[in-house]
Amino acid sequence: IIWGYTLPDPGFDPAVRDMVERRLGEIVAGSAAAYGVEAALDYERGYPPTVNHAAQTAFAADIARAVSGSVNDAMVPEMGAEDFSYMLEARPGAFLFLGQGLGPSVHHPEFDFADAVAPIGASFFARLIERRHGV
């Protein structure tokens, strides 16, 4: 099973991130003023949300469906951080999960990669390149 992100809900909008940072600064300033002290907010944005582009996601999902027979393209947004989000801000693309069933996920100490999904993932990427180049 190969999963792909859908577009995020409004809570993942960059304007919301701006508002949260601004409001936290206002709260810190207001709290400091209320107690007659000085305070400064040290705010680190971290990773942006991972937002797929519609055309690239549809392209990848079609290939995933042909290779695996099963695609969950109705995922809800997640709060996990992903450095690929910077790539998606710079270029159109899609971030997908290669599912391997139930159990501990990839960053869990008890994670055990299901070797049977490796050929599915490899076939997906090979077919993606072939279709992209008209083979």
Order of alpha helices (4+ residues) and beta strands (2+ residues): beta-alpha-alpha-beta-alpha-beta-alpha
